[in-house]
Amino acid sequence: ETPYVKMLTQLFGERLVIANATGCSSIWGASNPSFPYTTNAKGEGPAWANSLFEDNAEFGMGMRRAYKQRRDNLMNAVDDALEDSSVNMSDSLRKLLKQYSVLRHDNKRDMLLPKGKSVYYQLREKLVPLLEEEAGKHEKLQRLNDDQTMFQRNSNWIIGGDGWAYDIGFGGLDHVLASEEHIHVLVLDTEMYSNTGGQASKSTPRGAMAKFAEGGKATAKKDLGQYAMTYKNVYVASICIHVNHQQAVKALLEAEAYPGPSLVICYSPCISQGYPLAEA
């Protein structure tokens, strides 16, 4: 599981927001006093939160919609400041705010570029220092400066295991996939309930031996990817980082850039499967 989340932090870490379902990923992801996530020199890094097992999709959707509302409010404030002739600002700041106002809806052009080459990233790096310098000139500029973190385009991910995605949290996940939100789901698929000892889940393949299925699971594995594709508006990918690292990177970048819900199913070998992980 950990290589997938590590890759996510390496690709989008400075703006990554994670809603994590209870399970293995919440245990190694937040067992005090240790914590696997970190920040860069500017104090930017993944924001992580955990609610319950059964409501993680709803929890993540709420986080996404709250961010979207706050960012929409900020964008309206940008337009208001630009249109108000009484707001005294430098030509440089006005130019950057206008550029930002135009660029803010352009997801794909920004997402598929390394952050150092991203037009959006470079614009934000120039905008924030100027805004801090000129915030005292007018209350509307101060308002923008107070919410400067909202200039960042967050990368919202809902993360959980197959016990959550295929079984207990499936209803909420279905609601997320049926939406039009720009939100991403990462399923760490161990094909069993790993955190509670290796019980069979709806992701367990037919014939596989697991707790509650010692004679071999009688039914087939649920095809979550095929189910998601019935909505026609969902980006769906299935990856195994241990087999094809490049394809895993490509899928995560495409999922992030997709202007709607995306689902990435990550095959994650588990010790509860009964053989050494080095042989996975």
C-alpha positions as CSV (number, residue, x, y, z in Angstrom):
1,E,0.0,0.0,0.0
2,T,2.6,2.5,1.0
3,P,4.4,2.9,-2.4
4,Y,1.1,4.1,-3.9
5,V,0.5,6.8,-1.3
6,K,4.2,7.8,-1.4
7,M,3.9,8.3,-5.2
8,L,0.8,10.4,-4.6
9,T,2.7,12.6,-2.2
10,Q,5.6,12.9,-4.6
11,L,3.4,14.0,-7.5
12,F,1.0,16.3,-5.7
13,G,2.3,16.6,-2.1
14,E,2.2,20.4,-1.7
15,R,-1.5,20.6,-2.4
16,L,-2.6,17.1,-1.5
17,V,-5.7,16.7,0.7
18,I,-6.5,13.1,1.8
19,A,-9.7,11.7,3.3
20,N,-8.6,8.3,4.6
21,A,-10.9,5.5,5.5
22,T,-10.2,3.5,8.6
23,G,-8.0,0.5,7.8
24,C,-4.4,-0.4,7.3
25,S,-3.7,2.9,5.6
26,S,-5.1,4.8,8.6
27,I,-2.9,2.8,11.0
28,W,0.4,3.3,9.3
29,G,-0.8,6.7,8.2
30,A,-1.5,8.2,11.6
31,S,-0.2,6.2,14.5
32,N,1.0,8.7,17.1
33,P,3.7,9.7,17.8
34,S,4.9,8.7,14.3
35,F,3.5,10.2,11.1
36,P,4.7,9.3,7.6
37,Y,3.7,12.6,5.9
38,T,6.0,15.7,5.9
39,T,6.3,19.2,4.6
40,N,8.7,21.1,2.3
41,A,10.8,24.1,3.3
42,K,7.7,26.4,3.0
43,G,5.6,24.3,5.3
44,E,3.5,22.9,2.5
45,G,2.5,19.2,2.5
46,P,-0.3,16.7,2.5
47,A,-3.4,17.5,4.7
48,W,-4.7,14.2,6.1
49,A,-7.9,13.4,8.0
50,N,-9.7,10.2,9.0
51,S,-13.4,9.9,9.9
52,L,-15.0,6.4,10.1
53,F,-14.8,3.3,8.1
54,E,-18.3,3.5,6.6
55,D,-18.5,7.2,5.7
56,N,-15.2,8.0,4.1
57,A,-16.5,8.8,0.6
58,E,-19.1,11.3,2.1
59,F,-16.4,12.7,4.4
60,G,-14.0,13.3,1.4
61,M,-16.9,14.7,-0.7
62,G,-17.6,17.2,2.1
63,M,-14.0,18.3,2.2
64,R,-13.9,18.8,-1.6
65,R,-17.2,20.8,-1.6
66,A,-16.1,23.0,1.3
67,Y,-12.8,23.8,-0.4
68,K,-14.6,24.5,-3.7
69,Q,-17.0,26.9,-1.9
70,R,-14.1,28.8,-0.2
71,R,-12.2,29.0,-3.5
72,D,-15.2,30.2,-5.4
73,N,-15.6,32.9,-2.8
74,L,-12.0,33.9,-3.2
75,M,-12.3,34.0,-7.0
76,N,-15.3,36.3,-6.7
77,A,-13.3,38.5,-4.3
78,V,-10.5,38.7,-7.0
79,D,-13.0,39.8,-9.6
80,D,-14.5,42.3,-7.2
81,A,-11.1,43.8,-6.4
82,L,-10.2,44.1,-10.1
83,E,-13.5,45.8,-10.9
84,D,-13.4,48.3,-8.0
85,S,-11.6,51.5,-9.1
86,S,-11.1,52.5,-5.5
87,V,-8.7,49.6,-4.9
88,N,-5.2,50.9,-5.2
89,M,-2.8,48.2,-6.4
90,S,0.4,48.1,-8.5
91,D,0.2,47.3,-12.2
92,S,2.2,44.2,-11.5
93,L,-0.4,42.9,-9.0
94,R,-3.3,43.8,-11.2
95,K,-1.8,42.0,-14.1
96,L,-1.1,38.8,-12.1
97,L,-4.7,38.8,-10.6
98,K,-6.1,39.1,-14.1
99,Q,-4.0,36.2,-15.4
100,Y,-5.0,34.1,-12.4
101,S,-8.6,34.9,-13.0
102,V,-8.3,33.5,-16.5
103,L,-6.2,30.5,-15.6
104,R,-8.1,29.3,-12.6
105,H,-10.5,27.0,-14.6
106,D,-7.7,25.5,-16.7
107,N,-7.1,22.2,-14.9
108,K,-5.5,20.1,-17.6
109,R,-2.8,22.5,-18.8
110,D,-1.5,22.8,-15.3
111,M,-1.9,19.3,-13.9
112,L,0.2,17.5,-16.5
113,L,3.2,19.8,-16.2
114,P,5.9,19.5,-13.5
115,K,5.3,22.2,-10.9
116,G,8.5,24.0,-11.7
117,K,7.3,24.5,-15.3
118,S,3.6,25.0,-14.6
119,V,2.2,28.3,-15.6
120,Y,-0.2,28.2,-12.7
121,Y,2.5,27.4,-10.2
122,Q,4.8,30.1,-11.4
123,L,2.0,32.7,-11.4
124,R,1.0,31.8,-7.8
125,E,4.7,32.1,-6.7
126,K,4.8,35.7,-8.0
127,L,1.3,36.7,-6.9
128,V,1.4,35.8,-3.2
129,P,4.5,37.9,-2.2
130,L,3.1,40.9,-4.1
131,L,-0.3,40.5,-2.3
132,E,1.4,40.3,1.1
133,E,3.3,43.5,0.3
134,E,0.2,45.5,-0.8
135,A,-2.5,44.0,1.4
136,G,-2.5,47.1,3.6
137,K,-3.6,49.4,0.8
138,H,-7.2,48.3,0.8
139,E,-9.5,46.0,2.7
140,K,-10.3,44.0,-0.4
141,L,-6.6,43.2,-0.9
142,Q,-6.4,42.3,2.7
143,R,-9.3,39.9,2.2
144,L,-7.4,38.2,-0.6
145,N,-4.2,38.0,1.5
146,D,-6.1,36.5,4.4
147,D,-7.3,33.6,2.2
148,Q,-4.1,33.3,0.2
149,T,-3.9,29.5,0.8
150,M,-7.1,29.2,-1.4
151,F,-5.0,30.4,-4.4
152,Q,-3.6,26.9,-4.3
153,R,-5.5,24.4,-6.3
154,N,-6.0,21.5,-3.9
155,S,-5.7,17.9,-5.1
156,N,-8.5,16.1,-3.2
157,W,-8.2,12.3,-2.8
158,I,-10.4,9.8,-1.0
159,I,-8.2,6.8,0.0
160,G,-9.3,3.4,1.4
161,G,-9.0,-0.3,1.1
162,D,-11.2,-2.8,-0.7
163,G,-13.2,-3.6,2.5
164,W,-14.2,0.0,2.4
165,A,-14.6,0.5,-1.3
166,Y,-16.2,-2.8,-2.3
167,D,-18.2,-3.5,0.8
168,I,-18.9,-1.2,3.7
169,G,-18.4,2.2,2.1
170,F,-19.7,1.2,-1.4
171,G,-22.9,3.3,-1.1
172,G,-21.1,6.5,-0.4
173,L,-18.5,5.7,-3.1
174,D,-21.3,5.2,-5.6
175,H,-22.6,8.7,-4.7
176,V,-19.2,10.2,-5.3
177,L,-18.7,8.5,-8.7
178,A,-22.1,9.6,-9.8
179,S,-21.3,13.2,-9.1
180,E,-19.7,15.7,-11.3
181,E,-17.1,16.8,-8.7
182,H,-13.4,17.0,-9.6
183,I,-12.5,14.5,-6.9
184,H,-10.3,11.4,-7.0
185,V,-10.6,7.9,-5.3
186,L,-7.6,5.6,-4.7
187,V,-8.5,2.1,-3.7
188,L,-5.7,0.0,-2.0
189,D,-6.9,-3.4,-3.1
190,T,-5.5,-6.2,-1.0
191,E,-8.4,-8.5,-2.0
192,M,-9.3,-9.0,1.7
193,Y,-10.0,-7.3,5.0
194,S,-6.3,-6.9,5.8
195,N,-6.6,-4.7,8.9
196,T,-8.8,-7.2,10.8
197,G,-6.9,-10.3,10.0
198,G,-7.5,-11.3,6.4
199,Q,-11.2,-12.0,6.1
200,A,-12.8,-12.3,2.6
201,S,-14.3,-9.2,1.0
202,K,-16.2,-8.7,-2.2
203,S,-12.8,-8.1,-3.8
204,T,-11.6,-11.5,-2.9
205,P,-11.3,-13.6,-6.1
206,R,-13.3,-16.8,-6.6
207,G,-11.6,-19.8,-5.1
208,A,-9.2,-17.8,-2.9
209,M,-8.8,-19.0,0.7
210,A,-9.4,-16.4,3.4
211,K,-11.1,-16.2,6.7
212,F,-14.8,-16.9,6.4
213,A,-13.9,-18.6,3.1
214,E,-11.5,-21.4,4.2
215,G,-12.9,-23.7,1.5
216,G,-12.3,-21.1,-1.2
217,K,-14.6,-18.1,-1.9
218,A,-17.6,-19.3,-3.9
219,T,-18.4,-16.1,-5.7
220,A,-16.4,-14.0,-8.2
221,K,-14.6,-10.8,-7.4
222,K,-16.7,-7.6,-7.8
223,D,-15.6,-5.7,-10.9
224,L,-15.5,-2.2,-9.4
225,G,-13.8,-0.7,-12.4
226,Q,-16.5,-2.0,-14.8
227,Y,-19.2,-0.7,-12.4
228,A,-17.7,2.8,-12.3
229,M,-17.5,2.9,-16.1
230,T,-21.3,2.5,-16.4
231,Y,-21.6,6.1,-15.4
232,K,-19.7,7.2,-18.6
233,N,-18.3,10.3,-16.8
234,V,-15.7,8.6,-14.5
235,Y,-12.0,8.2,-15.3
236,V,-11.1,4.6,-14.3
237,A,-7.6,3.0,-14.1
238,S,-6.2,-0.2,-12.6
239,I,-2.6,-0.2,-11.6
240,C,0.1,-2.4,-10.0
241,I,3.2,-0.3,-9.2
242,H,5.3,-3.5,-8.7
243,V,4.7,-4.6,-12.3
244,N,4.6,-1.3,-14.2
245,H,5.9,1.8,-12.4
246,Q,5.5,4.1,-15.5
247,Q,1.9,3.2,-16.1
248,A,1.1,3.9,-12.4
249,V,2.6,7.4,-12.7
250,K,0.7,8.0,-15.9
251,A,-2.6,6.8,-14.4
252,L,-2.3,9.0,-11.4
253,L,-1.4,12.1,-13.5
254,E,-4.4,11.4,-15.8
255,A,-6.7,10.8,-12.9
256,E,-5.7,14.1,-11.3
257,A,-6.1,16.1,-14.6
258,Y,-9.5,14.6,-15.4
259,P,-12.3,17.2,-14.9
260,G,-14.6,14.9,-13.0
261,P,-14.6,12.0,-10.6
262,S,-11.7,9.5,-11.1
263,L,-11.1,6.0,-9.7
264,V,-7.7,4.3,-9.5
265,I,-7.7,0.7,-8.2
266,C,-4.2,-0.3,-6.9
267,Y,-3.4,-3.9,-6.5
268,S,-1.6,-4.2,-3.1
269,P,0.0,-7.5,-2.1
270,C,-0.6,-8.2,1.6
271,I,1.1,-10.5,4.0
272,S,-2.3,-12.0,4.9
273,Q,-2.4,-13.5,1.4
274,G,0.0,-16.1,2.8
275,Y,3.2,-15.7,1.0
276,P,6.3,-13.4,1.3
277,L,5.7,-10.0,-0.1
278,A,9.2,-10.1,-1.8
279,E,7.6,-12.8,-4.1
280,A,4.5,-10.7,-4.9
